[in-house]
């Protein structure tokens, strides 16, 4: 029997337990792009760090003639100063792979090795530059040059571009409007999300989302899309008008969202995504 001086304990039934954040999506796939404009590389697990960029993403760029980029004082440069898909769709016909341990970049073209070179050596960079001098000769404004991003800098398209996310349902909806499937890799995102409604990602701007067990991302802005999305990443053909379709249909050219890393940790394919309350 409970004494009169002992306070009664409130029994909380499971139905009365405050609910935590509910998952609204899951990570379908993870990608990085070691060299700006070149092949996406799929990842299974990524270790994010607070306040930093997506690991291994946009570490290098191929300068298209003098850009004014200074490694000792790195500053954002417009994408047109580099070889990139918006102007140079033939880049999509290359199959590039970068090795973190050796810094070696291998580029395949039409099933044959075209060039390889260690980007941490002068000889390796010269070999890669000589390849692009030949391969992109009609699109160059000057000698191509391999640029390496200094610490805490990446060759992203915007100063807000730490981590990019794409809603696969929005890609599917866009494909229905265009009348043909839209490969999500046209958008060159880091995280591809499944389980959402089309365009629901726009409602996340200004909110914090949780990914997996520990990671928190602050969604900062919608992503403005350029003509790079018109290029089929498999065929290298410019076969769609993605920005024009978005503008005609919705009055804007946005698809996807950017986020900053508030709290780091491991994330993996299949991890749940929740809205932080």
MOMO-V876510 format. One record per backbone hydrogen bond with DSSP energy under -0.5 kcal/mol. CO is the residue of the C=O (numbers start at 1). NH is the residue of the N-H. If there is no record, write none. Layout:
co	nh
CO	NH
CO	NH
//
This chain:
co	nh
3	6
5	7
8	10
10	12
11	13
13	16
13	17
14	17
22	275
25	273
26	28
26	194
27	270
29	192
30	43
32	41
33	58
34	36
34	59
34	60
35	38
41	32
43	30
44	269
46	48
46	267
48	265
49	52
54	57
58	155
59	149
60	36
61	63
61	147
62	83
63	65
63	145
69	71
70	73
71	74
78	81
79	82
81	64
84	87
84	88
88	91
89	92
90	93
91	94
93	110
94	96
95	108
97	106
98	100
99	103
99	104
103	119
104	99
104	106
105	117
106	97
106	108
107	114
107	115
108	95
109	112
112	109
115	107
117	105
117	119
118	121
121	125
122	126
123	127
124	128
125	129
126	130
127	131
128	132
129	133
130	134
131	134
131	135
132	136
134	137
136	139
136	140
137	140
143	65
145	63
145	147
147	61
150	153
154	156
158	161
160	162
162	54
163	259
164	190
164	191
165	257
166	168
166	193
167	170
167	171
168	172
169	173
170	174
171	175
172	176
173	177
174	178
175	179
175	180
181	183
183	186
184	187
185	188
190	31
191	166
191	193
192	28
192	29
193	168
194	26
197	200
199	202
200	203
201	204
202	205
204	207
207	219
208	276
209	217
210	274
211	214
211	215
215	211
216	262
216	263
217	209
217	219
218	260
219	206
221	258
222	224
223	255
226	229
227	230
228	231
230	239
230	240
232	236
237	232
237	239
241	245
242	246
243	247
244	248
245	249
246	250
246	251
246	252
247	251
253	225
256	223
257	165
258	220
258	221
259	163
260	218
260	262
261	51
263	216
265	48
267	46
268	271
271	27
272	212
273	24
273	25
274	210
274	276
//
